[in-house]
């Protein structure tokens, strides 16, 4: 983990220091895994798959951030912090940021032209993130 970079985000007002909590971490990971599994259900619409996948990715990213002892109310900051919390590579980070942008366009502007390749890439990147977050030792308390 890159604690210095995360502390810089605290000083910039983008993160808050808050001790990790075992139950919160476990709940986020469990919920994310369930959502990621459901996102791979080809019998539901691709729009619903995308919603489930981006929410699962966000929960995993937030679990990693909370595990490190930080919190953010800004969704994009939670994704951006992934390079410091679990060391995601830049390609996966770009997928999460593109998906976050797509989610916002749909949620706040009603624009929903889903890129099916983005959905596939998001699910693949979220699976890698689930493995990385799953490898973290749960917080003590």
LOVEXDO-718404 format. One record per residue (C-alpha): residue number from 1; residue in three letters; x negated, y, z negated. Coordinates in pm, whole numbers, plus 50000, padded with zeros to 5 digits. Each point is the difference from the previous one (the first is absolute). Layout:
NUM	ala	X	Y	Z $
...
END
This chain:
1	unk	50000	50000	50000 $
2	unk	49890	50353	50066 $
3	unk	50100	50163	49673 $
4	unk	49823	50327	50088 $
5	unk	50211	50043	50315 $
6	unk	50319	49922	49810 $
7	unk	49902	50248	49727 $
8	unk	49948	50261	50273 $
9	unk	50361	49940	50107 $
10	unk	50104	50060	49637 $
11	unk	49818	50334	50000 $
12	unk	50174	50085	50332 $
13	unk	50338	49930	49833 $
14	unk	50079	49703	50224 $
15	unk	49966	49731	49733 $
16	unk	50065	49974	49628 $
17	unk	49807	49783	49758 $
18	unk	50230	49744	49840 $
19	unk	49896	49669	49846 $
20	unk	50097	49691	50194 $
21	unk	50283	49788	49866 $
22	unk	50009	49624	50049 $
23	unk	50378	49969	50040 $
24	unk	50018	50291	50244 $
25	unk	49714	49860	50211 $
26	unk	50150	49652	50002 $
27	unk	50344	50129	50090 $
28	unk	49869	50208	50289 $
29	unk	49800	49710	50144 $
30	unk	50289	49756	49964 $
31	unk	50245	50240	50164 $
32	unk	49755	50079	50280 $
33	unk	49940	49633	50077 $
34	unk	50372	49933	50016 $
35	unk	50050	50299	50232 $
36	unk	49710	49896	50220 $
37	unk	50145	49650	50033 $
38	unk	50339	50144	50092 $
39	unk	49837	50236	50252 $
40	unk	49885	49696	50196 $
41	unk	50357	49874	50040 $
42	unk	50059	50019	50374 $
43	unk	50377	49966	49955 $
44	unk	50031	50356	49867 $
45	unk	49959	50313	50210 $
46	unk	49651	50130	50068 $
47	unk	50103	50328	49832 $
48	unk	50080	49811	49679 $
49	unk	49679	49799	50031 $
50	unk	49807	50325	50028 $
51	unk	50173	50152	49695 $
52	unk	49921	49690	49795 $
53	unk	49639	49985	50122 $
54	unk	49918	50366	49931 $
55	unk	50161	49980	49654 $
56	unk	49803	49683	49924 $
57	unk	49678	50167	50114 $
58	unk	50074	50304	49785 $
59	unk	50072	49787	49692 $
60	unk	49673	49812	50050 $
61	unk	49808	50325	50047 $
62	unk	50164	50147	49689 $
63	unk	49923	49684	49802 $
64	unk	49633	50037	50099 $
65	unk	50002	50366	49898 $
66	unk	50173	49925	49669 $
67	unk	49753	49717	49939 $
68	unk	49721	50255	50032 $
69	unk	50172	50217	49737 $
70	unk	50147	50270	50221 $
71	unk	50345	50104	50122 $
72	unk	50121	50219	50285 $
73	unk	50341	50126	50092 $
74	unk	49883	50055	50357 $
75	unk	50047	49693	50218 $
76	unk	49728	50088	50249 $
77	unk	49746	50051	49722 $
78	unk	50080	49650	49874 $
79	unk	49907	49863	50344 $
80	unk	49694	50225	50039 $
81	unk	49865	49882	49664 $
82	unk	49985	49640	50127 $
83	unk	49644	50048	50127 $
84	unk	49902	50076	49640 $
85	unk	50220	49751	49814 $
86	unk	49964	49677	50199 $
87	unk	49769	50107	50283 $
88	unk	50236	49954	50294 $
89	unk	49831	50054	50334 $
90	unk	50067	50308	50207 $
91	unk	50200	49808	50263 $
92	unk	50252	49878	49741 $
93	unk	50011	50343	49839 $
94	unk	50091	50153	50337 $
95	unk	50280	49744	50040 $
96	unk	50141	50088	49658 $
97	unk	49981	50373	50074 $
98	unk	50168	49960	50343 $
99	unk	50273	49788	49840 $
100	unk	50044	50256	49722 $
101	unk	50043	50272	50263 $
102	unk	50251	49784	50191 $
103	unk	50192	49942	49677 $
104	unk	50016	50373	49930 $
105	unk	50118	50080	50354 $
106	unk	50281	49749	49958 $
107	unk	50092	50103	49645 $
108	unk	49983	50378	50035 $
109	unk	50058	50070	50371 $
110	unk	50208	49704	50108 $
111	unk	49742	49904	50262 $
112	unk	49970	49627	50025 $
113	unk	49821	49878	50309 $
114	unk	49834	49701	49845 $
115	unk	49674	49887	50155 $
116	unk	50014	49620	49974 $
117	unk	49620	49977	50011 $
118	unk	49985	50233	49699 $
119	unk	50241	49769	49816 $
120	unk	49782	49697	50078 $
121	unk	49684	50186	49902 $
122	unk	50164	50125	49680 $
123	unk	50105	49651	49892 $
124	unk	49651	49864	50074 $
125	unk	49830	50285	49810 $
126	unk	50243	49966	49710 $
127	unk	49920	49629	49976 $
128	unk	49630	50085	49969 $
129	unk	50085	50262	49740 $
130	unk	50207	49744	49805 $
131	unk	49694	49773	49986 $
132	unk	49776	50285	49882 $
133	unk	50244	50118	49733 $
134	unk	50070	49641	49897 $
135	unk	49629	49954	49931 $
136	unk	50005	50279	49738 $
137	unk	50007	49883	49639 $
138	unk	50326	50112	49843 $
139	unk	49962	50287	49753 $
140	unk	49951	49891	49639 $
141	unk	50300	50191	49861 $
END
